Every structure is written in structure tokens, then in C-alpha cells.
Amino acid sequence: MYKYHCLNPIAQVGLDGFDNRYIKTDNYDEAEGVLVRSAAMHDLEIPEKLLCVARAGAGVNNIPLDKMAEKGVVVFNTPGANANGVKELVFAGMLLACRDITGGIDWVKANKDDENIAKTAEKEKKNFAGTEIMGKKLGIIGLGAIGIRVANAAKHMGMEVYGYDPYISVDAAWSLSRDIKHVTNLDDIFTNCDFITIHVPLMDSTKNTINAEAIDKMKQGVVILNFARDVLCDEKAILEGIKAGKIRKYVSDFPNPTTAGKEGCIVIPHLGASTEESEDNCAIMAVKEMRDYLENGNIRNSVNFPAIDMGVCEKVGRVAVFHKNEPNMIASFTRVFGDNGINISDMSNKSRKDVAVSMFDVETKITDEIKEQLAAVDGVFRVRVVK
Ligand SMILES: NC(=O)c1ccc[n+]([C@@H]2O[C@H](COP(=O)([O-])OP(=O)(O)OC[C@H]3O[C@@H](n4cnc5c(N)ncnc54)[C@H](O)[C@@H]3O)[C@@H](O)[C@H]2O)c1
């Protein structure tokens, strides 16, 4: 029997993924698994029993990842689960930038009492007219879960698509329509595209990717879309670009005092992932990750430990050891098994930066004594007997 705790409300369709071996508890301290959305975990103690935290969403800055790793607590997120929700809003952003749709809607509201509104609208509509996206060039910086979806959908909308991602994953590359021009130099995006959209993670190296120098290289009347993070763009430089008439519109999903209410800026209140489907998908994925870890020890989409997958354990026992990524660790573990006369049927070792996980399927039940001997190896954070 496993106990899980929800630090935030989690979509029921996700929780339905737990079977009768799982009990929901209101007590954080007694849970083996915790589901969380935005609740801040930095000031919470890490209970002894806690084995994993699954964040239903992408960002994990509400969770102390290193502190969790030191205690052998695996933290998961749900990358890509909200990608379609963001993709659809990117298209809404593009269309809002092309015609003054919101200005037009406001005009209709302001003239709601005009008996002749239909006739007046025909005269006034030229004030809200614009352009189409078909045939225009769209540049996408970052071809991950969201960027790929935007690229493929834009192709279907008749756009000419340029994509830039020096670290594109093999899976993403396979999913990318072959009509998309994969460029290796960001300048090809800056100089050629009518619309530029950014979908990279926030890191020191990606901050201000769109800066004054980049804007200088852009076409007159370019539209810039930012549904990733505000600081990926130098927004002061963008306001200058709008003032100079170089940038037609800046569409952002991140309100802040720099851009809110500013001429030429269409700012949305962070609605990218705010769809029922995104919340459902995140909850379903978080519960699946948690179950595979609790039941089998497998790790997929962790943000503080490497991925490891040994399927379902068919042997007598399975043990997972979380440890520092240092030489001689595996030799120390196999010595413990050997000294206790235990045969290893299968094993896997994966590392990520300073931490590693070693998992062993064995033909003898793992006793508390063996567990203690493994835990006593220098550099071990935690030993978990999965089966
Ligand atoms: N608006 C929202 O509500 C919302 C929702 C989800 C995600 N996001 C943001 O969108 C970003 C992208 O999300 P995703 O799910 O597509 O992530 P992802 O990890 O699937 O894709 C990111 C891509 O960026 C690429 N990349 C990394 N550094 C790069 C660089 N310097 N230049 C070009 N490409 C680079 C990676 O190779 C990867 O393919 C997230 O980091 C997050 O900040 C926003």
C-alpha cells in the first residue's frame, strides 16, 4: 500500500490513475509520494518517508531540487504535457498581432447602443484591418515540445517555417515536418522572418536571446512572440524597436511593469498552460511517473536524477541505490551482494552531473541488514528496496 499527498488540487482524471493500492493522505509527513503544482516547498521539511515529488507542470523553481537529491527524493515534472495548450495560444497571439481584433471588439462594445451599428461597422472596420499569416515566414527558436508543434501547425497554415535548435533531440527531429528549414545560425531567423517566436528554457545562456543587436538585424514590421519567459527578450530594447517602427507587435504571455499596457505590446496573463486539457495531461503524466517509480523504481522525466528503466521486476528482489557520481561505487555495491552470497540477475547504472542511481535485480530477498550495508557505503544518499 502506498500513500500520496496533494500539496495543491490535482485534476481528478489524474488521481483516477491510482489503483486500490494507493491511499490519499492529508498528512504530508506520512506520504511516500507528493503531487504538487505551484505550492512552495523550499521551507518544508523533507519527511523520512518521502520517496518522490511529482510536479504537475514544467517549472520546478518551487521545489528544492538539490536538497531533495541529497535525501534521495526523486523529483519529476511533466514536460510537454501542456505543449498543445501553449501552441494554440501562440497562434492566437499571431492572429491578434495581424489584425486589431481586440480593438475591434472594444469598438463594438463601446457602440453597443447604436441602432445602426451594422452600417457604422462597415465604415469603421478599416481601422482594425490587417494582414494574414499565410505565406509569411515564421522563425522558431527552440524546437522542443512546444516549438515542434508550432512549426508543424504553422506549415499547415501555409507559413514558411525556419527552425533553430542546436540541441534538438532525436525524437523532436523525427517529429518535425520535413518542410521546415532547420537553420544553424540564429541570424538566418533574425534577417528573414516576419514572425519570430521563442521556445527555449530559461538559462543564463538563453537570457536576452532577443536583444538590441538581434532586433537591428530583423525585418521592418517584424512580430515577436514570447510564450517562454519574459527575460529571454530584452524588453526595453523591444519597446525601443516598437517606438522606432521596426517591431509591429510584441506578444508576450508574461505581464510585467515593462510591457503591461504599452503601445505595440499584446500582453496575456500567462494563459499558455491554462486549459482544462493541459491540467488534465499534467496530472495524468505526474501520476504515471509516480506510479512507475513507486512500484518499479523506474525514473522518467526527473529533474534531479537520471532516467533509469528496468521494466517490471520479475526477480525476487529489486534495490535502488542513490549515490554520488564517483569512481568505485558499483564495485562497492557488488561486493556487498557478493559477500552476502546474493546473485545479481540484472543491473543498471545511470548518472547525471554529480548524482547517480544504480538498480539491481537479485535472486534473494534484500534484508534490512544488507540494506544497511549498502547505505553504509561512502557517498550513498539512500537505499530503496523496491521489491
Ligand atoms: N506560457 C506558458 O504557460 C508556458 C508553458 C509551458 C512552458 N513554457 C516555457 O516554454 C519553454 C519551452 O517549453 P518546451 O516544453 O517546448 O521545452 P522543451 O524542453 O521540450 O524544449 C526546449 C527546446 O529548446 C532547445 N534549446 C535549448 N537551448 C537552446 C538555445 N540556446 N537555442 C535554441 N534552442 C535551444 C532545446 O534543445 C529544446 O529542444 C519552457 O522552458 C518554459 O519556459 C511556457
The ligand as an SDF file (V2000), in Angstrom:
LIG
                    3D

 44 48  0  0  0  0  0  0  0  0999 V2000
    3.4980   30.1830  -21.4060 N   0  0  0  0  0  0  0  0  0  0  0  0
    3.3710   29.1000  -20.6700 C   0  0  0  0  0  0  0  0  0  0  0  0
    2.4060   28.9420  -19.9300 O   0  0  0  0  0  0  0  0  0  0  0  0
    4.4070   28.0250  -20.7500 C   0  0  0  0  0  0  0  0  0  0  0  0
    4.0270   26.6790  -20.5390 C   0  0  0  0  0  0  0  0  0  0  0  0
    4.9990   25.6860  -20.6900 C   0  0  0  0  0  0  0  0  0  0  0  0
    6.3070   26.0350  -20.9850 C   0  0  0  0  0  0  0  0  0  0  0  0
    6.6470   27.3360  -21.1450 N   0  0  0  0  0  0  0  0  0  0  0  0
    8.0130   27.7430  -21.4640 C   0  0  0  0  0  0  0  0  0  0  0  0
    8.3350   27.2460  -22.7470 O   0  0  0  0  0  0  0  0  0  0  0  0
    9.6660   26.7490  -22.7450 C   0  0  0  0  0  0  0  0  0  0  0  0
    9.7870   25.6410  -23.7830 C   0  0  0  0  0  0  0  0  0  0  0  0
    8.9410   24.5630  -23.3800 O   0  0  0  0  0  0  0  0  0  0  0  0
    9.0370   23.1330  -24.0770 P   0  0  0  0  0  0  0  0  0  0  0  0
    8.0480   22.2580  -23.3850 O   0  0  0  0  0  0  0  0  0  0  0  0
    9.0000   23.2480  -25.5480 O   0  0  0  0  0  0  0  0  0  0  0  0
   10.5210   22.7150  -23.6240 O   0  0  0  0  0  0  0  0  0  0  0  0
   11.4660   21.5990  -24.2590 P   0  0  0  0  0  0  0  0  0  0  0  0
   12.4860   21.3080  -23.2260 O   0  0  0  0  0  0  0  0  0  0  0  0
   10.6700   20.4820  -24.8090 O   0  0  0  0  0  0  0  0  0  0  0  0
   12.1610   22.3620  -25.4800 O   0  0  0  0  0  0  0  0  0  0  0  0
   13.1230   23.3400  -25.3430 C   0  0  0  0  0  0  0  0  0  0  0  0
   13.9900   23.2940  -26.5820 C   0  0  0  0  0  0  0  0  0  0  0  0
   14.8900   24.3950  -26.5430 O   0  0  0  0  0  0  0  0  0  0  0  0
   16.1030   23.9540  -27.0900 C   0  0  0  0  0  0  0  0  0  0  0  0
   17.1840   24.8640  -26.7330 N   0  0  0  0  0  0  0  0  0  0  0  0
   17.8800   24.9370  -25.5610 C   0  0  0  0  0  0  0  0  0  0  0  0
   18.7690   25.9340  -25.6220 N   0  0  0  0  0  0  0  0  0  0  0  0
   18.6420   26.4950  -26.8430 C   0  0  0  0  0  0  0  0  0  0  0  0
   19.2930   27.5610  -27.4970 C   0  0  0  0  0  0  0  0  0  0  0  0
   20.2560   28.2600  -26.8880 N   0  0  0  0  0  0  0  0  0  0  0  0
   18.8990   27.8810  -28.7420 N   0  0  0  0  0  0  0  0  0  0  0  0
   17.9230   27.1870  -29.3690 C   0  0  0  0  0  0  0  0  0  0  0  0
   17.2880   26.1450  -28.8060 N   0  0  0  0  0  0  0  0  0  0  0  0
   17.6370   25.8180  -27.5580 C   0  0  0  0  0  0  0  0  0  0  0  0
   16.2610   22.5500  -26.5580 C   0  0  0  0  0  0  0  0  0  0  0  0
   17.1750   21.7930  -27.3580 O   0  0  0  0  0  0  0  0  0  0  0  0
   14.8500   22.0170  -26.6530 C   0  0  0  0  0  0  0  0  0  0  0  0
   14.6340   21.3650  -27.8840 O   0  0  0  0  0  0  0  0  0  0  0  0
    9.8650   26.2540  -21.3010 C   0  0  0  0  0  0  0  0  0  0  0  0
   11.2200   26.3010  -20.9360 O   0  0  0  0  0  0  0  0  0  0  0  0
    9.0280   27.2060  -20.4800 C   0  0  0  0  0  0  0  0  0  0  0  0
    9.8370   28.2800  -20.0320 O   0  0  0  0  0  0  0  0  0  0  0  0
    5.7160   28.3350  -21.0440 C   0  0  0  0  0  0  0  0  0  0  0  0
  1  2  1  0
  2  3  2  0
  2  4  1  0
  4  5  1  0
  4 44  2  0
  5  6  2  0
  6  7  1  0
  7  8  2  0
  8  9  1  0
  8 44  1  0
  9 10  1  0
  9 42  1  0
 10 11  1  0
 11 12  1  0
 11 40  1  0
 12 13  1  0
 13 14  1  0
 14 15  2  0
 14 16  1  0
 14 17  1  0
 17 18  1  0
 18 19  2  0
 18 20  1  0
 18 21  1  0
 21 22  1  0
 22 23  1  0
 23 24  1  0
 23 38  1  0
 24 25  1  0
 25 26  1  0
 25 36  1  0
 26 27  1  0
 26 35  1  0
 27 28  2  0
 28 29  1  0
 29 30  1  0
 29 35  2  0
 30 31  1  0
 30 32  2  0
 32 33  1  0
 33 34  2  0
 34 35  1  0
 36 37  1  0
 36 38  1  0
 38 39  1  0
 40 41  1  0
 40 42  1  0
 42 43  1  0
M  CHG  2   8   1  16  -1
M  END
$$$$
